[in-house]
Amino acid sequence: MAVPKRKVSKARRDKRRSSHWKLKVPGLVKCSKCGALRLPHRACKSCGSYNNREVIPQ
């Protein structure tokens, strides 16, 4: 069985892991009613509409 010859330093370990733990930018879409950017499949925060209907009264 393979055994490491030396301890891997924290800096070396973290450099290797850094590429997998990056945060992804959420895909934003324009609201069809007001044009504000919003997350897909969610109600718009600025006008309260979803699927061209008002679901959050303002």
mmCIF file as Biopython writes it, N, C-alpha, C and O atoms, coordinates in Angstrom:
data_model
#
loop_
_atom_site.group_PDB
_atom_site.id
_atom_site.type_symbol
_atom_site.label_atom_id
_atom_site.label_alt_id
_atom_site.label_comp_id
_atom_site.label_asym_id
_atom_site.label_entity_id
_atom_site.label_seq_id
_atom_site.pdbx_PDB_ins_code
_atom_site.Cartn_x
_atom_site.Cartn_y
_atom_site.Cartn_z
_atom_site.occupancy
_atom_site.B_iso_or_equiv
_atom_site.auth_seq_id
_atom_site.auth_asym_id
_atom_site.pdbx_PDB_model_num
ATOM 1   N N  . MET A ? 1  ? 0.840   -1.185 0.000   1.0 0.0 1  A 1 
ATOM 2   C CA . MET A ? 1  ? 0.000   0.000  0.000   1.0 0.0 1  A 1 
ATOM 3   C C  . MET A ? 1  ? 0.882   1.245  0.000   1.0 0.0 1  A 1 
ATOM 4   O O  . MET A ? 1  ? 1.882   1.293  0.717   1.0 0.0 1  A 1 
ATOM 5   N N  . ALA A ? 2  ? 0.528   2.242  -0.789  1.0 0.0 2  A 1 
ATOM 6   C CA . ALA A ? 2  ? 1.317   3.461  -0.885  1.0 0.0 2  A 1 
ATOM 7   C C  . ALA A ? 2  ? 1.123   4.324  0.355   1.0 0.0 2  A 1 
ATOM 8   O O  . ALA A ? 2  ? 0.000   4.563  0.798   1.0 0.0 2  A 1 
ATOM 9   N N  . VAL A ? 3  ? 2.234   4.781  0.899   1.0 0.0 3  A 1 
ATOM 10  C CA . VAL A ? 3  ? 2.213   5.633  2.085   1.0 0.0 3  A 1 
ATOM 11  C C  . VAL A ? 3  ? 2.993   6.901  1.769   1.0 0.0 3  A 1 
ATOM 12  O O  . VAL A ? 3  ? 4.083   6.817  1.205   1.0 0.0 3  A 1 
ATOM 13  N N  . PRO A ? 4  ? 2.460   8.089  2.120   1.0 0.0 4  A 1 
ATOM 14  C CA . PRO A ? 4  ? 3.196   9.322  1.848   1.0 0.0 4  A 1 
ATOM 15  C C  . PRO A ? 4  ? 4.526   9.357  2.596   1.0 0.0 4  A 1 
ATOM 16  O O  . PRO A ? 4  ? 4.603   8.980  3.765   1.0 0.0 4  A 1 
ATOM 17  N N  . LYS A ? 5  ? 5.566   9.813  1.911   1.0 0.0 5  A 1 
ATOM 18  C CA . LYS A ? 5  ? 6.886   9.878  2.526   1.0 0.0 5  A 1 
ATOM 19  C C  . LYS A ? 5  ? 7.002   11.075 3.455   1.0 0.0 5  A 1 
ATOM 20  O O  . LYS A ? 5  ? 7.686   11.009 4.476   1.0 0.0 5  A 1 
ATOM 21  N N  . ARG A ? 6  ? 6.319   12.199 3.094   1.0 0.0 6  A 1 
ATOM 22  C CA . ARG A ? 6  ? 6.359   13.419 3.906   1.0 0.0 6  A 1 
ATOM 23  C C  . ARG A ? 6  ? 4.966   14.003 4.056   1.0 0.0 6  A 1 
ATOM 24  O O  . ARG A ? 6  ? 4.072   13.738 3.254   1.0 0.0 6  A 1 
ATOM 25  N N  . LYS A ? 7  ? 4.801   14.800 5.095   1.0 0.0 7  A 1 
ATOM 26  C CA . LYS A ? 7  ? 3.532   15.502 5.326   1.0 0.0 7  A 1 
ATOM 27  C C  . LYS A ? 7  ? 3.336   16.571 4.246   1.0 0.0 7  A 1 
ATOM 28  O O  . LYS A ? 7  ? 4.270   17.292 3.897   1.0 0.0 7  A 1 
ATOM 29  N N  . VAL A ? 8  ? 2.141   16.658 3.737   1.0 0.0 8  A 1 
ATOM 30  C CA . VAL A ? 8  ? 1.817   17.702 2.765   1.0 0.0 8  A 1 
ATOM 31  C C  . VAL A ? 8  ? 1.477   18.965 3.550   1.0 0.0 8  A 1 
ATOM 32  O O  . VAL A ? 8  ? 0.614   18.945 4.429   1.0 0.0 8  A 1 
ATOM 33  N N  . SER A ? 9  ? 2.163   20.066 3.227   1.0 0.0 9  A 1 
ATOM 34  C CA . SER A ? 9  ? 1.940   21.311 3.962   1.0 0.0 9  A 1 
ATOM 35  C C  . SER A ? 9  ? 0.542   21.853 3.696   1.0 0.0 9  A 1 
ATOM 36  O O  . SER A ? 9  ? -0.095  21.499 2.704   1.0 0.0 9  A 1 
ATOM 37  N N  . LYS A ? 10 ? 0.072   22.719 4.597   1.0 0.0 10 A 1 
ATOM 38  C CA . LYS A ? 10 ? -1.266  23.295 4.464   1.0 0.0 10 A 1 
ATOM 39  C C  . LYS A ? 10 ? -1.379  24.146 3.203   1.0 0.0 10 A 1 
ATOM 40  O O  . LYS A ? 10 ? -2.415  24.141 2.539   1.0 0.0 10 A 1 
ATOM 41  N N  . ALA A ? 11 ? -0.321  24.872 2.875   1.0 0.0 11 A 1 
ATOM 42  C CA . ALA A ? 11 ? -0.335  25.719 1.680   1.0 0.0 11 A 1 
ATOM 43  C C  . ALA A ? 11 ? -0.449  24.869 0.415   1.0 0.0 11 A 1 
ATOM 44  O O  . ALA A ? 11 ? -1.218  25.187 -0.492  1.0 0.0 11 A 1 
ATOM 45  N N  . ARG A ? 12 ? 0.313   23.801 0.367   1.0 0.0 12 A 1 
ATOM 46  C CA . ARG A ? 12 ? 0.291   22.923 -0.819  1.0 0.0 12 A 1 
ATOM 47  C C  . ARG A ? 12 ? -1.068  22.231 -0.936  1.0 0.0 12 A 1 
ATOM 48  O O  . ARG A ? 12 ? -1.627  22.129 -2.028  1.0 0.0 12 A 1 
ATOM 49  N N  . ARG A ? 13 ? -1.589  21.759 0.187   1.0 0.0 13 A 1 
ATOM 50  C CA . ARG A ? 13 ? -2.891  21.092 0.200   1.0 0.0 13 A 1 
ATOM 51  C C  . ARG A ? 13 ? -4.000  22.051 -0.243  1.0 0.0 13 A 1 
ATOM 52  O O  . ARG A ? 13 ? -4.865  21.685 -1.038  1.0 0.0 13 A 1 
ATOM 53  N N  . ASP A ? 14 ? -3.966  23.285 0.281   1.0 0.0 14 A 1 
ATOM 54  C CA . ASP A ? 14 ? -5.009  24.259 -0.036  1.0 0.0 14 A 1 
ATOM 55  C C  . ASP A ? 14 ? -4.929  24.744 -1.476  1.0 0.0 14 A 1 
ATOM 56  O O  . ASP A ? 14 ? -5.953  25.046 -2.088  1.0 0.0 14 A 1 
ATOM 57  N N  . LYS A ? 15 ? -3.716  24.821 -2.024  1.0 0.0 15 A 1 
ATOM 58  C CA . LYS A ? 15 ? -3.572  25.194 -3.443  1.0 0.0 15 A 1 
ATOM 59  C C  . LYS A ? 15 ? -4.245  24.161 -4.341  1.0 0.0 15 A 1 
ATOM 60  O O  . LYS A ? 15 ? -4.890  24.503 -5.332  1.0 0.0 15 A 1 
ATOM 61  N N  . ARG A ? 16 ? -4.084  22.904 -3.979  1.0 0.0 16 A 1 
ATOM 62  C CA . ARG A ? 16 ? -4.678  21.819 -4.771  1.0 0.0 16 A 1 
ATOM 63  C C  . ARG A ? 16 ? -6.201  21.842 -4.679  1.0 0.0 16 A 1 
ATOM 64  O O  . ARG A ? 16 ? -6.891  21.592 -5.668  1.0 0.0 16 A 1 
ATOM 65  N N  . ARG A ? 17 ? -6.715  22.138 -3.506  1.0 0.0 17 A 1 
ATOM 66  C CA . ARG A ? 17 ? -8.164  22.115 -3.291  1.0 0.0 17 A 1 
ATOM 67  C C  . ARG A ? 17 ? -8.876  23.377 -3.766  1.0 0.0 17 A 1 
ATOM 68  O O  . ARG A ? 17 ? -10.099 23.374 -3.911  1.0 0.0 17 A 1 
ATOM 69  N N  . SER A ? 18 ? -8.138  24.446 -4.007  1.0 0.0 18 A 1 
ATOM 70  C CA . SER A ? 18 ? -8.756  25.745 -4.269  1.0 0.0 18 A 1 
ATOM 71  C C  . SER A ? 18 ? -9.634  25.757 -5.518  1.0 0.0 18 A 1 
ATOM 72  O O  . SER A ? 18 ? -10.642 26.463 -5.553  1.0 0.0 18 A 1 
ATOM 73  N N  . SER A ? 19 ? -9.269  24.990 -6.540  1.0 0.0 19 A 1 
ATOM 74  C CA . SER A ? 19 ? -10.023 25.053 -7.795  1.0 0.0 19 A 1 
ATOM 75  C C  . SER A ? 19 ? -11.385 24.384 -7.687  1.0 0.0 19 A 1 
ATOM 76  O O  . SER A ? 19 ? -12.267 24.688 -8.490  1.0 0.0 19 A 1 
ATOM 77  N N  . HIS A ? 20 ? -11.592 23.493 -6.734  1.0 0.0 20 A 1 
ATOM 78  C CA . HIS A ? 20 ? -12.854 22.775 -6.619  1.0 0.0 20 A 1 
ATOM 79  C C  . HIS A ? 20 ? -13.863 23.505 -5.745  1.0 0.0 20 A 1 
ATOM 80  O O  . HIS A ? 20 ? -15.056 23.210 -5.822  1.0 0.0 20 A 1 
ATOM 81  N N  . TRP A ? 21 ? -13.425 24.443 -4.921  1.0 0.0 21 A 1 
ATOM 82  C CA . TRP A ? 21 ? -14.305 25.080 -3.947  1.0 0.0 21 A 1 
ATOM 83  C C  . TRP A ? 21 ? -14.694 26.495 -4.333  1.0 0.0 21 A 1 
ATOM 84  O O  . TRP A ? 21 ? -15.194 27.243 -3.493  1.0 0.0 21 A 1 
ATOM 85  N N  . LYS A ? 22 ? -14.474 26.884 -5.592  1.0 0.0 22 A 1 
ATOM 86  C CA . LYS A ? 22 ? -14.826 28.230 -6.016  1.0 0.0 22 A 1 
ATOM 87  C C  . LYS A ? 22 ? -16.343 28.373 -6.087  1.0 0.0 22 A 1 
ATOM 88  O O  . LYS A ? 22 ? -17.048 27.440 -6.472  1.0 0.0 22 A 1 
ATOM 89  N N  . LEU A ? 23 ? -16.833 29.550 -5.712  1.0 0.0 23 A 1 
ATOM 90  C CA . LEU A ? 23 ? -18.257 29.814 -5.815  1.0 0.0 23 A 1 
ATOM 91  C C  . LEU A ? 23 ? -18.610 30.099 -7.263  1.0 0.0 23 A 1 
ATOM 92  O O  . LEU A ? 23 ? -17.857 30.763 -7.976  1.0 0.0 23 A 1 
ATOM 93  N N  . LYS A ? 24 ? -19.746 29.602 -7.690  1.0 0.0 24 A 1 
ATOM 94  C CA . LYS A ? 24 ? -20.199 29.821 -9.052  1.0 0.0 24 A 1 
ATOM 95  C C  . LYS A ? 24 ? -21.109 31.056 -9.090  1.0 0.0 24 A 1 
ATOM 96  O O  . LYS A ? 24 ? -21.873 31.306 -8.158  1.0 0.0 24 A 1 
ATOM 97  N N  . VAL A ? 25 ? -21.016 31.808 -10.163 1.0 0.0 25 A 1 
ATOM 98  C CA . VAL A ? 25 ? -21.870 32.976 -10.337 1.0 0.0 25 A 1 
ATOM 99  C C  . VAL A ? 25 ? -23.262 32.487 -10.723 1.0 0.0 25 A 1 
ATOM 100 O O  . VAL A ? 25 ? -23.398 31.698 -11.658 1.0 0.0 25 A 1 
ATOM 101 N N  . PRO A ? 26 ? -24.305 32.947 -10.014 1.0 0.0 26 A 1 
ATOM 102 C CA . PRO A ? 26 ? -25.646 32.477 -10.364 1.0 0.0 26 A 1 
ATOM 103 C C  . PRO A ? 26 ? -26.074 33.016 -11.720 1.0 0.0 26 A 1 
ATOM 104 O O  . PRO A ? 26 ? -25.762 34.155 -12.069 1.0 0.0 26 A 1 
ATOM 105 N N  . GLY A ? 27 ? -26.789 32.194 -12.487 1.0 0.0 27 A 1 
ATOM 106 C CA . GLY A ? 27 ? -27.294 32.628 -13.786 1.0 0.0 27 A 1 
ATOM 107 C C  . GLY A ? 27 ? -28.480 33.552 -13.581 1.0 0.0 27 A 1 
ATOM 108 O O  . GLY A ? 27 ? -29.513 33.127 -13.064 1.0 0.0 27 A 1 
ATOM 109 N N  . LEU A ? 28 ? -28.346 34.793 -13.974 1.0 0.0 28 A 1 
ATOM 110 C CA . LEU A ? 28 ? -29.412 35.767 -13.790 1.0 0.0 28 A 1 
ATOM 111 C C  . LEU A ? 28 ? -30.160 35.976 -15.103 1.0 0.0 28 A 1 
ATOM 112 O O  . LEU A ? 28 ? -29.570 35.917 -16.181 1.0 0.0 28 A 1 
ATOM 113 N N  . VAL A ? 29 ? -31.453 36.220 -14.999 1.0 0.0 29 A 1 
ATOM 114 C CA . VAL A ? 29 ? -32.279 36.517 -16.168 1.0 0.0 29 A 1 
ATOM 115 C C  . VAL A ? 29 ? -33.017 37.820 -15.912 1.0 0.0 29 A 1 
ATOM 116 O O  . VAL A ? 29 ? -33.177 38.241 -14.767 1.0 0.0 29 A 1 
ATOM 117 N N  . LYS A ? 30 ? -33.464 38.456 -16.991 1.0 0.0 30 A 1 
ATOM 118 C CA . LYS A ? 30 ? -34.216 39.705 -16.854 1.0 0.0 30 A 1 
ATOM 119 C C  . LYS A ? 30 ? -35.676 39.404 -16.570 1.0 0.0 30 A 1 
ATOM 120 O O  . LYS A ? 30 ? -36.249 38.469 -17.127 1.0 0.0 30 A 1 
ATOM 121 N N  . CYS A ? 31 ? -36.267 40.200 -15.704 1.0 0.0 31 A 1 
ATOM 122 C CA . CYS A ? 31 ? -37.692 40.092 -15.416 1.0 0.0 31 A 1 
ATOM 123 C C  . CYS A ? 31 ? -38.458 40.586 -16.646 1.0 0.0 31 A 1 
ATOM 124 O O  . CYS A ? 31 ? -38.123 41.624 -17.216 1.0 0.0 31 A 1 
ATOM 125 N N  . SER A ? 32 ? -39.481 39.841 -17.048 1.0 0.0 32 A 1 
ATOM 126 C CA . SER A ? 32 ? -40.231 40.224 -18.245 1.0 0.0 32 A 1 
ATOM 127 C C  . SER A ? 32 ? -41.114 41.440 -18.003 1.0 0.0 32 A 1 
ATOM 128 O O  . SER A ? 32 ? -41.508 42.117 -18.953 1.0 0.0 32 A 1 
ATOM 129 N N  . LYS A ? 33 ? -41.429 41.725 -16.742 1.0 0.0 33 A 1 
ATOM 130 C CA . LYS A ? 33 ? -42.316 42.847 -16.429 1.0 0.0 33 A 1 
ATOM 131 C C  . LYS A ? 33 ? -41.547 44.153 -16.219 1.0 0.0 33 A 1 
ATOM 132 O O  . LYS A ? 33 ? -41.883 45.175 -16.816 1.0 0.0 33 A 1 
ATOM 133 N N  . CYS A ? 34 ? -40.506 44.119 -15.363 1.0 0.0 34 A 1 
ATOM 134 C CA . CYS A ? 34 ? -39.800 45.364 -15.033 1.0 0.0 34 A 1 
ATOM 135 C C  . CYS A ? 34 ? -38.378 45.427 -15.589 1.0 0.0 34 A 1 
ATOM 136 O O  . CYS A ? 34 ? -37.789 46.507 -15.628 1.0 0.0 34 A 1 
ATOM 137 N N  . GLY A ? 35 ? -37.808 44.292 -16.020 1.0 0.0 35 A 1 
ATOM 138 C CA . GLY A ? 35 ? -36.469 44.287 -16.595 1.0 0.0 35 A 1 
ATOM 139 C C  . GLY A ? 35 ? -35.343 44.148 -15.588 1.0 0.0 35 A 1 
ATOM 140 O O  . GLY A ? 35 ? -34.174 44.179 -15.972 1.0 0.0 35 A 1 
ATOM 141 N N  . ALA A ? 36 ? -35.661 43.995 -14.314 1.0 0.0 36 A 1 
ATOM 142 C CA . ALA A ? 36 ? -34.629 43.834 -13.285 1.0 0.0 36 A 1 
ATOM 143 C C  . ALA A ? 36 ? -34.041 42.423 -13.366 1.0 0.0 36 A 1 
ATOM 144 O O  . ALA A ? 36 ? -34.715 41.491 -13.804 1.0 0.0 36 A 1 
ATOM 145 N N  . LEU A ? 37 ? -32.789 42.271 -12.945 1.0 0.0 37 A 1 
ATOM 146 C CA . LEU A ? 37 ? -32.163 40.955 -12.931 1.0 0.0 37 A 1 
ATOM 147 C C  . LEU A ? 37 ? -32.683 40.153 -11.751 1.0 0.0 37 A 1 
ATOM 148 O O  . LEU A ? 37 ? -32.809 40.669 -10.640 1.0 0.0 37 A 1 
ATOM 149 N N  . ARG A ? 38 ? -32.984 38.887 -12.002 1.0 0.0 38 A 1 
ATOM 150 C CA . ARG A ? 38 ? -33.504 38.011 -10.949 1.0 0.0 38 A 1 
ATOM 151 C C  . ARG A ? 38 ? -33.014 36.600 -11.199 1.0 0.0 38 A 1 
ATOM 152 O O  . ARG A ? 38 ? -32.531 36.296 -12.290 1.0 0.0 38 A 1 
ATOM 153 N N  . LEU A ? 39 ? -33.131 35.728 -10.199 1.0 0.0 39 A 1 
ATOM 154 C CA . LEU A ? 39 ? -32.779 34.328 -10.348 1.0 0.0 39 A 1 
ATOM 155 C C  . LEU A ? 39 ? -33.883 33.608 -11.123 1.0 0.0 39 A 1 
ATOM 156 O O  . LEU A ? 39 ? -35.059 33.922 -10.941 1.0 0.0 39 A 1 
ATOM 157 N N  . PRO A ? 40 ? -33.529 32.649 -11.983 1.0 0.0 40 A 1 
ATOM 158 C CA . PRO A ? 40 ? -34.561 31.939 -12.736 1.0 0.0 40 A 1 
ATOM 159 C C  . PRO A ? 40 ? -35.450 31.091 -11.827 1.0 0.0 40 A 1 
ATOM 160 O O  . PRO A ? 40 ? -34.988 30.573 -10.810 1.0 0.0 40 A 1 
ATOM 161 N N  . HIS A ? 41 ? -36.706 30.954 -12.188 1.0 0.0 41 A 1 
ATOM 162 C CA . HIS A ? 41 ? -37.706 30.156 -11.464 1.0 0.0 41 A 1 
ATOM 163 C C  . HIS A ? 41 ? -37.993 30.719 -10.078 1.0 0.0 41 A 1 
ATOM 164 O O  . HIS A ? 41 ? -38.346 29.974 -9.163  1.0 0.0 41 A 1 
ATOM 165 N N  . ARG A ? 42 ? -37.842 32.037 -9.918  1.0 0.0 42 A 1 
ATOM 166 C CA . ARG A ? 42 ? -38.155 32.695 -8.651  1.0 0.0 42 A 1 
ATOM 167 C C  . ARG A ? 42 ? -38.870 33.999 -8.934  1.0 0.0 42 A 1 
ATOM 168 O O  . ARG A ? 42 ? -38.710 34.586 -10.004 1.0 0.0 42 A 1 
ATOM 169 N N  . ALA A ? 43 ? -39.655 34.447 -7.976  1.0 0.0 43 A 1 
ATOM 170 C CA . ALA A ? 43 ? -40.380 35.701 -8.139  1.0 0.0 43 A 1 
ATOM 171 C C  . ALA A ? 43 ? -39.401 36.871 -8.126  1.0 0.0 43 A 1 
ATOM 172 O O  . ALA A ? 43 ? -38.371 36.818 -7.453  1.0 0.0 43 A 1 
ATOM 173 N N  . CYS A ? 44 ? -39.723 37.923 -8.870  1.0 0.0 44 A 1 
ATOM 174 C CA . CYS A ? 44 ? -38.892 39.122 -8.942  1.0 0.0 44 A 1 
ATOM 175 C C  . CYS A ? 44 ? -39.003 39.889 -7.627  1.0 0.0 44 A 1 
ATOM 176 O O  . CYS A ? 44 ? -40.103 40.088 -7.111  1.0 0.0 44 A 1 
ATOM 177 N N  . LYS A ? 45 ? -37.867 40.316 -7.091  1.0 0.0 45 A 1 
ATOM 178 C CA . LYS A ? 45 ? -37.877 41.042 -5.815  1.0 0.0 45 A 1 
ATOM 179 C C  . LYS A ? 45 ? -38.387 42.463 -5.974  1.0 0.0 45 A 1 
ATOM 180 O O  . LYS A ? 45 ? -38.980 43.016 -5.048  1.0 0.0 45 A 1 
ATOM 181 N N  . SER A ? 46 ? -38.164 43.064 -7.145  1.0 0.0 46 A 1 
ATOM 182 C CA . SER A ? 46 ? -38.518 44.474 -7.299  1.0 0.0 46 A 1 
ATOM 183 C C  . SER A ? 46 ? -40.001 44.681 -7.616  1.0 0.0 46 A 1 
ATOM 184 O O  . SER A ? 46 ? -40.613 45.615 -7.098  1.0 0.0 46 A 1 
ATOM 185 N N  . CYS A ? 47 ? -40.591 43.821 -8.463  1.0 0.0 47 A 1 
ATOM 186 C CA . CYS A ? 47 ? -42.005 44.036 -8.802  1.0 0.0 47 A 1 
ATOM 187 C C  . CYS A ? 47 ? -42.925 42.943 -8.264  1.0 0.0 47 A 1 
ATOM 188 O O  . CYS A ? 47 ? -44.144 43.110 -8.292  1.0 0.0 47 A 1 
ATOM 189 N N  . GLY A ? 48 ? -42.381 41.838 -7.779  1.0 0.0 48 A 1 
ATOM 190 C CA . GLY A ? 48 ? -43.191 40.786 -7.175  1.0 0.0 48 A 1 
ATOM 191 C C  . GLY A ? 48 ? -43.921 39.908 -8.173  1.0 0.0 48 A 1 
ATOM 192 O O  . GLY A ? 48 ? -44.898 39.256 -7.806  1.0 0.0 48 A 1 
ATOM 193 N N  . SER A ? 49 ? -43.480 39.870 -9.419  1.0 0.0 49 A 1 
ATOM 194 C CA . SER A ? 49 ? -44.179 39.058 -10.413 1.0 0.0 49 A 1 
ATOM 195 C C  . SER A ? 49 ? -43.416 37.777 -10.704 1.0 0.0 49 A 1 
ATOM 196 O O  . SER A ? 49 ? -42.194 37.714 -10.568 1.0 0.0 49 A 1 
ATOM 197 N N  . TYR A ? 50 ? -44.165 36.755 -11.107 1.0 0.0 50 A 1 
ATOM 198 C CA . TYR A ? 50 ? -43.594 35.491 -11.541 1.0 0.0 50 A 1 
ATOM 199 C C  . TYR A ? 50 ? -44.489 34.939 -12.638 1.0 0.0 50 A 1 
ATOM 200 O O  . TYR A ? 50 ? -45.704 34.846 -12.459 1.0 0.0 50 A 1 
ATOM 201 N N  . ASN A ? 51 ? -43.908 34.575 -13.760 1.0 0.0 51 A 1 
ATOM 202 C CA . ASN A ? 51 ? -44.645 34.037 -14.892 1.0 0.0 51 A 1 
ATOM 203 C C  . ASN A ? 51 ? -45.744 35.004 -15.357 1.0 0.0 51 A 1 
ATOM 204 O O  . ASN A ? 51 ? -46.877 34.609 -15.634 1.0 0.0 51 A 1 
ATOM 205 N N  . ASN A ? 52 ? -45.362 36.285 -15.432 1.0 0.0 52 A 1 
ATOM 206 C CA . ASN A ? 52 ? -46.251 37.367 -15.877 1.0 0.0 52 A 1 
ATOM 207 C C  . ASN A ? 52 ? -47.486 37.563 -15.010 1.0 0.0 52 A 1 
ATOM 208 O O  . ASN A ? 52 ? -48.478 38.118 -15.484 1.0 0.0 52 A 1 
ATOM 209 N N  . ARG A ? 53 ? -47.456 37.123 -13.746 1.0 0.0 53 A 1 
ATOM 210 C CA . ARG A ? 53 ? -48.540 37.399 -12.798 1.0 0.0 53 A 1 
ATOM 211 C C  . ARG A ? 53 ? -47.937 37.960 -11.527 1.0 0.0 53 A 1 
ATOM 212 O O  . ARG A ? 53 ? -46.800 37.641 -11.179 1.0 0.0 53 A 1 
ATOM 213 N N  . GLU A ? 54 ? -48.684 38.783 -10.843 1.0 0.0 54 A 1 
ATOM 214 C CA . GLU A ? 54 ? -48.196 39.335 -9.577  1.0 0.0 54 A 1 
ATOM 215 C C  . GLU A ? 54 ? -48.498 38.329 -8.469  1.0 0.0 54 A 1 
ATOM 216 O O  . GLU A ? 54 ? -49.658 38.037 -8.175  1.0 0.0 54 A 1 
ATOM 217 N N  . VAL A ? 55 ? -47.434 37.807 -7.860  1.0 0.0 55 A 1 
ATOM 218 C CA . VAL A ? 55 ? -47.608 36.798 -6.809  1.0 0.0 55 A 1 
ATOM 219 C C  . VAL A ? 55 ? -47.277 37.386 -5.432  1.0 0.0 55 A 1 
ATOM 220 O O  . VAL A ? 55 ? -47.707 36.847 -4.411  1.0 0.0 55 A 1 
ATOM 221 N N  . ILE A ? 56 ? -46.527 38.471 -5.399  1.0 0.0 56 A 1 
ATOM 222 C CA . ILE A ? 56 ? -46.226 39.144 -4.133  1.0 0.0 56 A 1 
ATOM 223 C C  . ILE A ? 56 ? -46.834 40.539 -4.207  1.0 0.0 56 A 1 
ATOM 224 O O  . ILE A ? 56 ? -46.358 41.376 -4.974  1.0 0.0 56 A 1 
ATOM 225 N N  . PRO A ? 57 ? -47.879 40.802 -3.423  1.0 0.0 57 A 1 
ATOM 226 C CA . PRO A ? 57 ? -48.495 42.152 -3.486  1.0 0.0 57 A 1 
ATOM 227 C C  . PRO A ? 57 ? -47.541 43.218 -2.982  1.0 0.0 57 A 1 
ATOM 228 O O  . PRO A ? 57 ? -46.827 43.024 -1.998  1.0 0.0 57 A 1 
ATOM 229 N N  . GLN A ? 58 ? -47.545 44.371 -3.690  1.0 0.0 58 A 1 
ATOM 230 C CA . GLN A ? 58 ? -46.623 45.437 -3.303  1.0 0.0 58 A 1 
ATOM 231 C C  . GLN A ? 58 ? -47.363 46.724 -3.037  1.0 0.0 58 A 1 
ATOM 232 O O  . GLN A ? 58 ? -46.745 47.733 -2.697  1.0 0.0 58 A 1 
#
